[in-house]
Amino acid sequence: MLIVRPARDSDFDAFSELARLSGPGFTSLPDNEELLRDRIAKSEASFVADVAEHGEESYLLMLEDTASGRIMGCAAVKAGVGLSKPFFNFKLFRIAQSSHVADRRFDMDVAVLVNEFAGSTEVGTLFVHPDFRGGGTGRMLAQSRYLLMAAGPQRFGPVIISELRGLVDDKGRSPFWDALGSKFFRMEFDEADEMSAATDNQFILDLMPKYPIYLDLLPAEARKVVGEVHADGAGAMRLLEWEGFRYDRVVDIFDGGPLVSTPQRDIRTIRESRVVTVRAGSTSGAASSVFLSSDRFPDFRVCRTRVSLGGSQATVDATALAALGLADGDPARVWIHG
C-alpha cells in the first residue's frame, strides 16, 4: 500500500537522493545536506506544534511504499512565506505607449519587484522519483497537501500559492537569469538559487533593481520564457489548475517561472472532501476508489484505497485502517476519485 506521511529523520538518505535527482533550478529541493536536514527537523517540529494561527511552520510529506519501505516522492507546505524574510516576485504590468506626433500607439510589458504574497501559504517541493512516476503517484502527493490543510485549516493562510520551475537547462542555464538577474547580482544562477534558499534574502533587496524593467529590452530568448513552465513541471501545473490555481502574471525573479494562486476555500480537493466515520469490514465489492486521510495532527496520513460509502460512514479494510493509524469508529476524511 502507498501512504503519504510526515517526514522523519530516518528519511534523510531518501530525501537527499530526491534532491540530487531533482536537477538544476528546483529551488525548494536543494542538494545541500544542512538545508535538507533543517527541512526535516522543522517539519517534525511543525507537526507536533499547537498552532492557533498560521506562522512559519513547514510541513514535509513523504510518499512511502509500505511493502518495501521505499520513499517514492515528497511534497511540502510552507504555512507562511514572506514573514521573517521577503518573498520577492516580479509582477508584470502592461502599459500603453502613445504619441500623436509620431503617430504611434503600442503596449509594452514591464516587470516590477513585489512582495505582495507575504503571509500566504505555499505548496511546493512536489517531486516523484523517476522510477515511480505514473499511476497517479504525483496526484496522490499533490492532493495530500490539501487534505493536510483540511485537517487543520487554521494552520494555513487564506491564500495558497505555488511557484513553478521556469526554463532552466540541464547545465543550470536560465535564459531569463542570463539576460536580467546576472547583470545585477554578478553571480551564476546556481549560486543565487542556493543563496535564496539558505539566507534571509536581504541580498535580493540589496542588489535587485528598484525600478520597472521593460521586457522589450531583454533578448527574445529571455522574453519568450517569461511565465513558461519547465517541461518537468508541466504535470504539476495541470494538477494545480485542476485544483483551481490561476496564473496572474507573477513570475519568479530568477528563472521567470510562473506563480499561481487561489483562495484556500476554493481548492477543489478541500471542497469535495468530507469527514466520515470509518468502520472495519470487507470492501471486496466496493466501487469507490478514494483518498482517505486520518484528518488529524500530528499523525497525519493519507492512503489510496477502496471503501464502501453509506451516508456518513465508510467501510474500510483492516490494512488501510492500520496504515492510517485509525480504529473502528474513528473520524477520517475522504475524497472520491472522479
C-alpha atoms as one frame of an Amber mdcrd trajectory, in Angstrom:
protein
   0.000   0.000   0.000   1.120   3.568  -0.713   0.847   6.095   2.090   1.713
   9.765   2.453   3.030  10.626   5.907   5.104  13.281   7.696   8.841  13.163
   7.061  11.102  11.888   9.832  14.817  11.953  10.492  15.306   8.427   9.132
  14.113   9.666   5.706  17.206  11.804   5.200  19.055   9.482   2.797  15.976
   9.061   0.592  15.219  12.802   0.761  18.802  13.556  -0.232  18.503  11.222
  -3.218  15.350  13.014  -4.372  17.205  16.342  -4.111  20.058  15.037  -6.271
  17.608  13.765  -8.870  15.547  16.964  -8.995  18.172  18.795 -11.048  19.114
  22.472 -11.508  16.518  25.148 -10.806  14.428  23.131  -8.340  14.817  25.835
  -5.688  12.744  24.171  -2.985  14.756  20.923  -3.153  18.425  21.960  -2.982
  21.150  19.327  -2.954  22.535  20.631   0.341  22.819  18.368   3.406  22.453
  21.098   6.008  19.357  22.587   4.347  17.710  19.190   3.850  18.281  18.158
   7.467  16.865  21.505   8.583  13.769  20.943   6.408  13.080  17.602   8.091
  13.697  18.946  11.606  11.460  21.967  11.052   8.704  19.750   9.668   8.860
  17.411  12.650   8.538  20.399  14.999   5.664  21.884  12.979   3.557  18.718
  13.021   3.648  18.485  16.820   3.222  22.225  17.454  -0.039  23.541  18.893
  -0.933  26.111  16.220  -3.863  28.513  16.625  -2.846  30.786  13.733  -0.511
  30.111  10.842   3.049  31.349  11.012   6.280  29.996   9.562   5.568  26.311
  10.125   6.699  23.973   7.371   5.237  20.537   6.664   7.207  17.960   4.664
   5.406  14.861   3.381   6.853  11.589   2.096   5.225   9.029  -0.212   6.135
   5.548   1.016   5.554   2.048  -0.302   4.718   0.194   2.921   5.658  -3.178
   1.432   9.249  -2.216   0.607   9.698   0.831   2.814  10.982   2.818  -0.176
  10.374   6.547  -0.385   8.845   7.315  -3.774   8.490  11.075  -3.594   7.947
  14.154  -1.472   5.847  17.299  -1.225   5.687  20.213   1.179   3.589  23.062
   2.507   5.041  26.288   3.933   2.364  27.785   6.164   3.501  31.391   5.789
   6.009  32.894   3.361   7.385  36.425   3.342   7.107  36.871   7.121  10.628
  36.874   8.579  12.253  37.229   5.147  10.848  38.834   1.980   9.205  36.701
  -0.684  10.053  38.557  -3.870   8.478  38.143  -7.293   8.124  40.124 -10.478
   4.619  41.381 -11.225   4.082  42.034 -14.926   2.128  45.137 -15.905   1.094
  46.224 -19.394   1.498  49.918 -20.123   0.434  51.920 -23.163   2.949  53.955
 -25.153   1.346  56.592 -27.317   2.336  59.667 -29.335   0.038  61.660 -31.596
   3.027  63.500 -33.071   4.822  60.281 -34.036   1.538  58.540 -34.891   2.451
  55.566 -32.698   0.474  53.609 -30.138   1.512  50.247 -28.679   1.584  48.275
 -25.430   4.660  47.160 -23.513   5.186  44.840 -20.531   7.168  45.968 -17.508
   8.301  43.855 -14.556   8.105  45.360 -11.055   9.642  43.789  -7.925   6.856
  42.989  -5.409   6.385  41.253  -2.060   2.593  41.081  -2.258   2.183  37.439
  -1.198   3.610  37.932   2.311   1.688  35.685   4.708   0.410  33.352   2.004
   0.761  29.576   2.267   2.986  27.975  -0.373   2.677  24.447  -1.725   5.727
  23.033  -3.455   8.605  20.550  -3.376   6.425  18.121  -5.333   8.840  15.549
  -6.716   8.407  11.867  -7.571  11.382   9.536  -8.002  11.767   8.759 -11.736
  11.374   5.028 -11.027   7.883   5.554  -9.610   6.284   8.114 -11.903   2.901
   7.336 -13.390  -0.021   5.515 -11.875  -1.225   8.589 -10.004   1.705   8.967
  -7.590   2.117  12.674  -8.370  -1.604  13.309  -7.950  -1.644  11.490  -4.610
   1.219  13.614  -3.284  -0.316  16.820  -4.603  -3.770  16.229  -3.154  -2.367
  15.083   0.176  -1.210  18.667   0.741  -4.791  19.923   0.509  -6.114  17.129
   2.716  -3.470  18.298   5.207  -4.950  21.809   5.052  -8.440  20.425   5.554
  -7.242  18.627   8.699  -6.167  21.932  10.291  -7.291  24.961   8.255  -6.186
  27.421  10.972  -2.594  26.305  10.377  -2.611  27.748   6.852  -3.251  31.100
   5.193  -6.381  32.202   3.319  -4.382  32.458   0.063  -2.433  29.475  -1.292
   0.332  29.931  -3.850   2.736  27.771  -5.810   5.859  28.670  -7.770   6.600
  26.558 -10.837  10.126  25.979 -12.084  10.937  28.073 -15.128  13.079  27.247
 -18.134  16.460  26.044 -16.862  18.540  23.569 -18.874  20.344  20.501 -17.525
  23.521  22.556 -17.152  21.781  25.059 -14.889  21.499  27.792 -17.528  18.463
  30.076 -17.401  17.852  32.461 -20.335  15.896  34.812 -18.062  18.640  34.900
 -15.434  21.382  35.362 -18.017  19.564  38.337 -19.544  18.444  40.044 -16.348
  19.445  38.773 -12.897  23.078  38.070 -13.726  23.575  41.728 -14.683  22.642
  42.900 -11.180  23.838  40.039  -8.976  27.101  39.282 -10.795  26.869  35.579
  -9.926  25.819  32.336 -11.579  22.210  31.151 -11.439  23.056  28.197  -9.172
  24.823  30.446  -6.657  21.909  32.885  -6.460  19.450  29.995  -6.219  21.347
  28.458  -3.288  21.689  31.808  -1.510  17.935  32.326  -1.813  17.310  29.003
  -0.047  19.945  29.479   2.652  19.751  33.193   3.593  17.214  35.805   4.662
  17.082  37.175   1.077  18.492  40.553   2.078  20.903  40.176  -0.836  17.927
  40.326  -3.218  16.713  43.579  -1.697  20.258  44.951  -1.837  21.026  44.050
  -5.448  17.769  43.746  -7.391  16.835  46.843  -9.449  14.246  49.022  -7.696
  12.667  50.408 -10.873  10.361  48.862 -13.504  12.127  46.760 -16.127  10.907
  46.976 -19.717  10.787  43.399 -21.015  11.278  44.610 -24.575  14.853  45.475
 -23.594  15.587  41.775 -22.981  16.725  39.399 -25.749  13.979  37.428 -27.471
  15.258  34.175 -25.907  14.645  35.620 -22.423  11.283  37.225 -23.241   9.749
  34.036 -24.577  10.399  32.053 -21.361   8.693  34.560 -19.045   5.786  32.756
 -17.399   6.713  29.428 -19.021   6.928  26.167 -17.050   9.866  23.755 -17.184
   8.932  20.537 -19.011   9.306  18.562 -15.766   6.763  20.858 -14.104   4.033
  20.597 -16.739   2.234  17.815 -14.866   2.360  19.769 -11.606   0.912  22.803
 -13.401  -2.025  20.755 -14.702  -2.742  19.453 -11.199  -2.660  22.987  -9.796
  -5.009  24.275 -12.491  -7.368  21.351 -11.811  -7.469  22.426  -8.157  -8.360
  25.992  -9.154  -4.981  27.761  -9.145  -4.575  30.538 -11.718  -1.645  32.436
 -13.208  -1.961  36.223 -12.856   1.273  37.470 -14.446   3.509  36.992 -11.394
   6.848  35.287 -12.083   9.990  34.143 -10.295  12.775  36.729 -10.212  15.453
  34.186 -11.074  14.125  31.945 -13.859  10.883  33.713 -14.860   8.703  30.704
 -13.991   5.032  31.370 -13.176   3.454  31.790  -9.744  -0.145  30.611  -9.419
  -2.583  31.252  -6.575  -6.081  30.566  -5.246  -8.088  31.136  -2.060  -7.796
  28.158   0.327 -11.595  27.814   0.436 -11.730  27.339  -3.359  -9.306  24.409
  -3.598 -11.158  21.552  -5.241  -9.864  18.722  -3.048 -10.869  20.638   0.087
 -14.319  21.499  -1.279 -15.062  17.963  -2.446 -13.719  16.060   0.579 -15.834
  15.234   3.620 -15.488  13.716   7.064 -16.844  10.199   7.628 -16.803   7.622
  10.407 -14.736   4.591   9.435 -15.912   1.048  10.082 -13.685  -2.004   9.726
 -15.004  -4.524   7.255 -14.729  -6.151   3.853 -14.534  -3.912   0.774 -14.423
  -6.693  -1.814 -17.446  -5.282  -3.622 -16.612  -1.609  -3.118 -16.809   0.574
  -6.191 -15.452   3.801  -4.739 -11.707   4.453  -5.095 -10.735   7.208  -2.688
  -8.001   9.118  -0.954  -8.566   8.548   2.746  -6.815  10.686   5.349  -6.528
  10.392   9.120  -7.593  14.069   9.187  -5.572  14.924  12.294  -2.296  16.252
  13.618   0.392  15.237  14.373  -0.098  11.729  12.947  -1.427  12.811   9.551
  -1.632  10.033   6.957  -3.172   9.530   3.520  -3.677   6.308   1.563  -5.388
   5.366  -1.676  -7.882   2.574  -1.167 -11.392   1.329  -1.860 -14.209   1.903
   0.589 -17.928   1.219   0.791 -19.671   4.506   1.472 -23.030   4.734   3.160
 -24.173   8.135   4.383 -21.681   9.427   6.929 -19.946   6.067   7.298 -17.231
   4.364   5.264 -16.344   0.686   5.464 -12.567   0.274   5.189 -10.430  -2.864
   5.223  -8.091  -3.520   8.130  -4.929  -2.944   6.091  -5.919   0.622   5.206
  -7.025   1.395   8.752  -3.706   0.152  10.114  -1.763   2.190   7.552  -3.565
   5.338   8.685  -3.379   4.505  12.394  -7.166   4.507  12.645  -9.528   2.325
  14.670 -13.128   1.299  14.066 -15.361   4.306  14.811 -12.705   6.999  14.240
 -13.390  10.033  12.051 -11.479  10.301   8.756 -11.630  12.453   5.640 -12.453
  11.014   2.239 -12.079  12.353  -1.281 -13.662  10.245  -4.025 -11.810   9.899
  -7.329 -13.703  11.480 -10.190
